[in-house]
Amino acid sequence: MSKVIKAIGLLSGGLDSMLALRVILDQGIAVKVIKFWTPFFSKNIQTAESRETVSTNTDQLPDVLRYARELGCEVEVVDLSDGYLRIMHEPKHGFGRNVNPCIDCHIYMFDTGRRMMEAEGRQFVFTGEVLGQRPKSQQMQELKLIARRSGLDDRLLRPLSAKLMKPTLPESEGWIDREKLLNFHGRSRKPQIALAEKYGITEFPTPAGGCILTDPHYGNKVKDMFQYREKKSLYWEDYNLLRVGRQLRVSPELKLIVGRYEADNELLEMFVTGRTRLEPVDVPGPVVLIDKSTDPEHELIAARICARYCSAGKRGDEVAVQIDRYNGDKRIVRVRAFKPEEVEDWLI
């Protein structure tokens, strides 16, 4: 009786992941699919706040895990949060176009996959990566670097582009038929769409990057935070708060977050502890948070910014703003709103 070859699929969740999974399953490999999770990989702050939203014990599985389970695969969500900020704060291979430490991130993920492979007695790891599809982490030199630095070396197979690469151990050992692997390259989606039609895959996510660190607007907020905060003092709450509302840098000592919509105001209430909160009295307007400052001048500036985003303030009316300090003190001030052009340069 021939030995069953077992692999781990490190799959991000798009069409490439689904196709790579099918290519490997078609060769009789027993696959366990892993989807890694950090708050940066979540599309919005609600999912970033809780790993439970992507738990495999719920019906709300990410697309690739639902698809893998339908195909009979074991699936697991692995939380990388504990070690991820070390990568974020000291990326050995630098950032991409924004604040995305893609190479270090991939090394961390693949090293985790390697350790799982070894612990579970599996023979190799595969991914849905396509050579040349992403500028930072999917060029030939970087793909080789990631395989080597993760410790996987030739036990890492990229089935969608394997024919463009040196044969891996699964191929040379005969566990995988190299002729049944593919030669996809670059950013064109036509080969993937054609293969999806062959497999009858009609529903799949759009090929947008799932990591918020690749977003330039979010990246600007992270860069501002790096400039004025010590990295060792930063934790997930600080990064998650950057997702909410308007962010304004008034001075090195004063940064504010202003709710744009009612939903923003509700989210900002999650971050009140340890911060000073402002809100207009008796008129609709935003919730505003500032860090631990009880400087009266800072509070007056924040109050005038709060009034700037009230309809009453826009009319030129004087606005009453309640200030709830993080230490429990409260006061109400009456202020005139800043003009739009006066706050424009403070927006991050």
C-alpha positions as CSV (number, residue, x, y, z in Angstrom):
1,M,0.0,0.0,0.0
2,S,1.5,3.3,-1.1
3,K,2.2,6.0,1.5
4,V,-0.3,8.9,1.6
5,I,1.5,12.1,1.0
6,K,0.3,14.9,3.1
7,A,0.8,18.7,2.6
8,I,-0.1,22.0,4.2
9,G,-1.6,24.7,2.0
10,L,-0.9,28.2,3.2
11,L,-3.7,30.0,1.3
12,S,-4.6,33.7,1.5
13,G,-8.2,33.4,0.2
14,G,-8.4,34.5,-3.4
15,L,-8.9,32.6,-6.7
16,D,-5.2,31.8,-6.9
17,S,-5.5,29.9,-3.6
18,M,-8.5,28.0,-4.8
19,L,-6.8,27.0,-8.0
20,A,-3.6,25.9,-6.2
21,L,-5.6,23.8,-3.9
22,R,-7.4,22.0,-6.7
23,V,-4.1,21.4,-8.6
24,I,-2.7,19.7,-5.5
25,L,-5.8,17.8,-4.6
26,D,-6.0,16.4,-8.2
27,Q,-2.7,14.7,-7.6
28,G,-4.1,12.7,-4.6
29,I,-2.4,14.7,-1.9
30,A,-4.1,14.9,1.6
31,V,-4.2,18.6,2.3
32,K,-4.7,20.7,5.4
33,V,-5.5,24.3,4.6
34,I,-4.1,27.1,6.9
35,K,-5.3,30.7,6.8
36,F,-3.2,33.1,8.8
37,W,-4.8,35.9,10.7
38,T,-3.7,39.2,12.2
39,P,-5.7,42.4,12.6
40,F,-3.9,43.8,9.6
41,F,-5.4,41.1,7.4
42,S,-8.9,42.0,8.3
43,K,-11.0,44.3,6.1
44,N,-12.5,46.4,8.9
45,I,-12.1,47.1,12.5
46,Q,-14.9,44.8,13.7
47,T,-13.1,41.8,12.4
48,A,-9.7,43.2,13.4
49,E,-10.9,43.4,17.0
50,S,-11.7,39.7,17.3
51,R,-10.3,36.5,15.9
52,E,-13.6,34.8,16.7
53,T,-15.0,36.3,13.5
54,V,-12.8,34.0,11.4
55,S,-12.9,31.0,13.7
56,T,-13.4,27.6,11.9
57,N,-16.0,26.9,14.5
58,T,-18.4,29.4,12.9
59,D,-20.4,29.4,9.6
60,Q,-18.7,32.6,8.6
61,L,-15.6,31.0,7.1
62,P,-13.3,32.9,4.7
63,D,-14.0,31.8,1.1
64,V,-10.9,29.6,0.7
65,L,-11.6,27.7,4.0
66,R,-15.2,27.2,3.1
67,Y,-14.2,26.0,-0.3
68,A,-11.5,23.7,1.2
69,R,-13.9,22.2,3.6
70,E,-16.4,21.5,0.8
71,L,-13.6,19.6,-0.9
72,G,-13.0,17.5,2.3
73,C,-9.9,19.2,3.6
74,E,-9.1,19.9,7.2
75,V,-8.9,23.7,7.8
76,E,-7.5,25.9,10.5
77,V,-7.1,29.6,11.2
78,V,-3.8,30.4,12.8
79,D,-3.4,33.7,14.8
80,L,0.0,35.3,14.2
81,S,-0.7,38.4,16.2
82,D,1.6,37.8,19.1
83,G,4.8,38.0,17.1
84,Y,3.7,40.2,14.2
85,L,4.4,43.6,15.7
86,R,8.0,42.7,16.1
87,I,8.1,42.3,12.3
88,M,6.2,45.6,11.9
89,H,8.6,47.5,14.1
90,E,11.9,46.0,12.8
91,P,11.4,44.6,9.3
92,K,14.8,43.2,8.3
93,H,13.9,43.4,4.6
94,G,12.2,46.8,4.8
95,F,8.8,47.9,3.7
96,G,7.1,47.8,0.3
97,R,5.5,50.8,-1.3
98,N,3.7,51.7,1.9
99,V,4.2,50.2,5.3
100,N,3.9,46.6,4.3
101,P,6.8,44.3,5.5
102,C,5.9,41.7,2.9
103,I,9.1,39.7,2.8
104,D,9.5,39.5,6.5
105,C,5.7,38.7,6.8
106,H,6.0,35.8,4.3
107,I,9.1,34.5,6.1
108,Y,7.2,34.5,9.4
109,M,4.2,32.8,7.9
110,F,6.1,30.2,6.1
111,D,8.3,29.5,9.1
112,T,5.1,28.9,11.1
113,G,3.9,26.6,8.3
114,R,7.2,24.7,8.3
115,R,6.9,24.1,12.0
116,M,3.3,22.9,11.6
117,M,4.4,20.6,8.8
118,E,7.1,19.0,10.9
119,A,4.9,18.7,14.0
120,E,2.2,17.0,12.0
121,G,4.4,14.7,10.0
122,R,3.5,16.2,6.6
123,Q,5.8,16.2,3.6
124,F,5.6,19.7,2.1
125,V,4.0,23.1,2.0
126,F,2.3,24.8,-1.0
127,T,0.9,28.3,-1.6
128,G,-1.1,30.0,-4.3
129,E,1.6,32.5,-5.2
130,V,2.2,33.5,-8.8
131,L,5.6,34.5,-10.0
132,G,5.7,38.3,-10.8
133,Q,2.2,39.0,-9.6
134,R,3.3,41.3,-6.7
135,P,6.3,43.6,-6.9
136,K,7.6,43.1,-3.4
137,S,7.3,39.5,-2.4
138,Q,6.6,37.5,-5.6
139,Q,9.7,38.2,-7.8
140,M,12.0,35.2,-8.4
141,Q,14.7,36.5,-6.1
142,E,12.3,37.2,-3.2
143,L,10.5,33.8,-3.7
144,K,13.8,32.0,-3.3
145,L,14.8,34.2,-0.3
146,I,11.5,33.5,1.5
147,A,11.8,29.7,0.9
148,R,15.4,29.7,2.2
149,R,14.9,32.0,5.2
150,S,11.7,30.2,6.3
151,G,13.6,26.9,6.5
152,L,11.3,25.2,3.9
153,D,13.8,25.4,1.0
154,D,12.7,22.8,-1.6
155,R,9.8,21.6,0.5
156,L,7.9,24.8,-0.6
157,L,5.9,24.3,-3.8
158,R,4.2,27.1,-5.7
159,P,2.0,25.0,-8.1
160,L,0.7,27.8,-10.2
161,S,4.2,28.9,-11.3
162,A,6.2,25.7,-10.6
163,K,7.2,25.1,-14.3
164,L,9.0,28.4,-14.2
165,M,11.1,27.4,-11.2
166,K,13.6,24.8,-10.2
167,P,11.9,21.4,-9.3
168,T,11.1,21.1,-5.6
169,L,11.4,18.0,-3.4
170,P,7.8,16.9,-3.9
171,E,8.5,16.9,-7.7
172,S,11.9,15.1,-7.6
173,E,10.5,12.5,-5.1
174,G,7.6,11.8,-7.4
175,W,5.0,12.9,-4.9
176,I,3.8,15.5,-7.4
177,D,3.8,15.2,-11.2
178,R,5.6,18.3,-12.5
179,E,3.8,18.0,-15.9
180,K,0.5,18.7,-14.2
181,L,1.7,21.9,-12.6
182,L,1.5,25.3,-14.2
183,N,3.5,28.2,-15.6
184,F,1.4,31.3,-14.6
185,H,3.4,34.5,-14.5
186,G,2.6,38.2,-14.0
187,R,-0.6,40.2,-13.2
188,S,-2.8,38.9,-16.0
189,R,-5.9,37.1,-14.7
190,K,-6.8,35.3,-17.9
191,P,-5.0,32.0,-17.2
192,Q,-6.6,31.9,-13.8
193,I,-10.1,32.6,-15.1
194,A,-9.7,29.9,-17.8
195,L,-8.6,27.4,-15.2
196,A,-11.5,28.4,-12.9
197,E,-13.9,27.7,-15.7
198,K,-12.4,24.2,-16.2
199,Y,-12.8,23.5,-12.5
200,G,-16.3,24.9,-12.4
201,I,-15.4,27.7,-10.0
202,T,-17.8,30.5,-10.6
203,E,-17.7,32.4,-7.3
204,F,-14.5,33.8,-5.9
205,P,-13.2,37.0,-4.2
206,T,-11.8,39.9,-6.3
207,P,-8.0,39.9,-6.4
208,A,-7.6,42.9,-4.1
209,G,-4.8,42.8,-1.5
210,G,-6.2,41.7,1.9
211,C,-3.6,43.5,4.0
212,I,-4.5,47.0,5.1
213,L,-0.7,47.8,5.3
214,T,-0.7,48.1,1.5
215,D,-3.2,50.9,1.6
216,P,-1.5,54.3,1.2
217,H,-4.0,56.2,3.3
218,Y,-3.6,53.8,6.2
219,G,0.2,53.8,5.6
220,N,0.4,57.6,6.0
221,K,-1.2,57.3,9.4
222,V,1.2,54.6,10.5
223,K,4.1,56.7,9.3
224,D,2.9,59.6,11.3
225,M,2.5,57.4,14.4
226,F,6.0,56.1,14.0
227,Q,7.4,59.6,13.8
228,Y,5.8,60.7,17.1
229,R,5.6,57.6,19.1
230,E,8.1,55.0,20.3
231,K,7.5,51.8,18.5
232,K,8.0,49.8,21.6
233,S,5.0,51.5,23.2
234,L,2.7,50.6,20.3
235,Y,0.2,47.7,20.4
236,W,-2.8,46.5,18.4
237,E,-5.2,49.1,19.8
238,D,-3.0,51.9,18.4
239,Y,-3.0,50.4,14.9
240,N,-6.7,49.6,15.0
241,L,-7.6,53.2,16.1
242,L,-5.9,54.4,12.9
243,R,-8.8,52.8,10.9
244,V,-11.4,55.1,12.5
245,G,-12.5,58.6,11.5
246,R,-10.4,61.6,10.5
247,Q,-6.9,61.7,12.0
248,L,-5.4,65.1,12.6
249,R,-1.9,65.9,13.7
250,V,-1.9,69.4,15.2
251,S,1.5,69.3,16.8
252,P,4.0,66.7,17.9
253,E,2.2,66.6,21.3
254,L,-1.4,66.8,19.9
255,K,-3.2,64.3,17.7
256,L,-6.9,63.9,17.4
257,I,-9.4,61.4,15.9
258,V,-12.7,62.8,14.7
259,G,-15.7,60.6,14.0
260,R,-17.1,61.1,10.5
261,Y,-20.3,59.2,10.8
262,E,-22.4,57.8,13.5
263,A,-20.7,54.4,13.0
264,D,-17.3,56.1,13.6
265,N,-18.6,57.7,16.8
266,E,-19.7,54.3,18.0
267,L,-16.4,52.7,17.2
268,L,-14.5,55.5,18.9
269,E,-16.3,54.7,22.1
270,M,-14.3,51.4,22.1
271,F,-11.1,53.5,22.5
272,V,-12.1,56.0,25.2
273,T,-10.2,54.4,28.1
274,G,-7.0,56.4,28.7
275,R,-8.0,59.2,26.3
276,T,-9.9,62.5,26.6
277,R,-13.3,62.5,24.8
278,L,-15.1,65.5,23.4
279,E,-18.6,65.8,22.0
280,P,-20.9,68.8,21.2
281,V,-23.7,69.5,23.7
282,D,-27.3,69.6,22.4
283,V,-26.4,69.6,18.7
284,P,-25.4,66.7,16.4
285,G,-21.7,66.3,15.9
286,P,-18.7,64.0,16.1
287,V,-17.0,62.2,19.0
288,V,-13.4,63.4,19.2
289,L,-10.6,61.6,21.0
290,I,-7.2,63.0,22.1
291,D,-4.5,61.1,23.9
292,K,-3.7,61.7,27.6
293,S,-3.5,65.5,27.5
294,T,-5.2,67.7,30.0
295,D,-3.5,70.8,28.6
296,P,-6.3,73.4,28.5
297,E,-4.9,74.8,25.2
298,H,-5.0,71.3,23.6
299,E,-8.5,70.8,24.8
300,L,-9.6,74.2,23.3
301,I,-8.0,73.4,20.0
302,A,-9.8,70.0,20.0
303,A,-13.1,71.6,20.9
304,R,-12.8,74.0,18.0
305,I,-12.0,71.1,15.7
306,C,-15.0,69.3,17.1
307,A,-17.2,72.3,16.3
308,R,-15.7,72.5,12.8
309,Y,-17.5,69.3,12.0
310,C,-20.9,70.3,13.5
311,S,-23.5,71.9,11.3
312,A,-23.9,74.6,13.9
313,G,-20.2,75.3,13.8
314,K,-20.2,75.5,10.0
315,R,-22.8,78.2,10.3
316,G,-20.5,80.2,12.5
317,D,-22.5,79.7,15.7
318,E,-20.8,79.2,19.0
319,V,-20.8,75.6,20.0
320,A,-20.8,74.1,23.5
321,V,-18.5,71.1,23.7
322,Q,-18.2,68.7,26.6
323,I,-14.7,67.5,27.5
324,D,-14.5,64.3,29.5
325,R,-10.9,63.9,30.6
326,Y,-9.4,60.4,30.9
327,N,-8.8,61.0,34.6
328,G,-12.6,61.6,35.2
329,D,-12.6,65.4,35.2
330,K,-15.3,67.0,33.1
331,R,-15.9,70.5,31.8
332,I,-18.0,72.3,29.1
333,V,-16.5,75.0,26.9
334,R,-18.1,77.3,24.3
335,V,-16.0,77.8,21.2
336,R,-16.1,79.1,17.6
337,A,-15.3,76.5,15.0
338,F,-12.1,76.6,13.0
339,K,-12.5,77.4,9.3
340,P,-12.0,74.5,6.9
341,E,-8.8,75.9,5.6
342,E,-7.4,76.3,9.1
343,V,-7.6,72.5,9.7
344,E,-6.7,71.3,6.2
345,D,-3.0,71.0,6.9
346,W,-3.6,69.0,10.0
347,L,-5.3,66.1,8.3
348,I,-3.2,63.0,7.9
